[in-house]
Amino acid sequence: MEPFRMPVIAIDLGATKAAFATVTADGATGLETVHPIYGLEGSEVAAVILRQVDDFLNAPDARKGVDAVGICVPGISYRTSGRVWAPNIPGWDDYPLRDELSAALGGIPVHIDSDRACYILGERWLGAARGSDHAIYLSVGTGIGAGILVDGRVLRGAHDIAGAIGWMGLDRPFRQDYSACGCFETHASGGGLGRKVAALAAPDTAGEGRGQAPSAADLFAAAGRGEDAALRIIDEAIECWGMAVANLVSLFDPDTIVFGGGVFGPSVQYIPRIAEEARKWAQPIAMRKVRLTPSALGGRAGLMGAAWMAMQATTEHLTS
């Protein structure tokens, strides 16, 4: 029996929008769409998912039926219960997403995983970590997380929280502001960098006067203009990124680390400097063997990872 005569539906949920696509076993996408979800809560987001899945199933040019639905959530997915924690979606503190969708979709299997897990699965399937069994996706956006692949499987931990490396301690002494999101994330996430720009209180360095809070994009623009304060902030971020890479290399001995997330568009240029910093701290043999590379899938890593995760879970179910 061939498990993928029909496509799967992949869904990548973010804080402000949800991307949907039908994906076949060769990685080709068919139907695609994006829906805004900013300001929606709890079951309202689930309702958006159900409406779009129904539209895909009933589209005139679509195959009738899918093998499975795979969903990438921006937070924690609990494997046993199917519940999710997504701090940027109001009401998803312990939300029964799998049960709610499964009940509405009848016999179509619903598989859910965290965004960081989906990122590394997507890159392993179609991207910069293709074919690797020992790879890490370092996601630096508003927050920081890592999808960690060990022996070909995502490392999940005892409570499905493995990879929450924004909480990695890279500085001392402890500061109270680390309590909100962790030391690493405070210093070197997109949100953290934006807050550092705001703290400079320099109109020519940040986005002041434009009616919006300064961001990491403002920081990179200021650095491009050669502004000293912005360059110092970036130097500090490179130190943190390098130390984090060193810790990941020493702990997990990966063959590939993929850099992705919103910050690692403009920050790709700094990967050689990050590697130089990491070499100071990492286990030297492991560091010489690891490859540091930008994401090949960019913003589609979560979508493709959700598709692959759904295909793999369906195959395992059919063959068990």
Stockholm file with secondary structure:
# STOCKHOLM 1.0

chainA/1-320         MEPFRMPVIAIDLGATKAAFATVTADGATGLETVHPIYGLEGSEVAAVILRQVDDFLNAPDARKGVDAVGICVPGISYRTSGRVWAPNIPGWDDYPLRDELSAALGGIPVHIDSDRACYILGERWLGAARGSDHAIYLSVGTGIGAGILVDGRVLRGAHDIAGAIGWMGLDRPFRQDYSACGCFETHASGGGLGRKVAALAAPDTAGEGRGQAPSAADLFAAAGRGEDAALRIIDEAIECWGMAVANLVSLFDPDTIVFGGGVFGPSVQYIPRIAEEARKWAQPIAMRKVRLTPSALGGRAGLMGAAWMAMQATTEHLTS
#=GR chainA/1-320 SS CCTTSSCEEEEEECSSEEEEEEECTTSCEEEEEEEECTTCCHHHHHHHHHHHHHHHHTCTTSCSCCSCEEEEESSEECTTTCCEECTTSTTCSSBCHHHHHHHHHTTCCEEEEEHHHHHHHHHHHHSTTTTCSSEEEEEESSSEEEEEEETTEECCCTTSCTTCGGGCCCSSSCCTTHHHHCHHHHHHSHHHHHHHHHHHCCTTTSCTTTTSCCCHHHHHHHHHTTCHHHHHHHHHHHHHHHHHHHHHHHHHCCSEEEEESGGGTGGGGGHHHHHHHHHHHSCHHHHHHCEEEECSSGGGHHHHHHHHHHHHHHHHHHHC
#=GC SS_cons         CCTTSSCEEEEEECSSEEEEEEECTTSCEEEEEEEECTTCCHHHHHHHHHHHHHHHHTCTTSCSCCSCEEEEESSEECTTTCCEECTTSTTCSSBCHHHHHHHHHTTCCEEEEEHHHHHHHHHHHHSTTTTCSSEEEEEESSSEEEEEEETTEECCCTTSCTTCGGGCCCSSSCCTTHHHHCHHHHHHSHHHHHHHHHHHCCTTTSCTTTTSCCCHHHHHHHHHTTCHHHHHHHHHHHHHHHHHHHHHHHHHCCSEEEEESGGGTGGGGGHHHHHHHHHHHSCHHHHHHCEEEECSSGGGHHHHHHHHHHHHHHHHHHHC
//
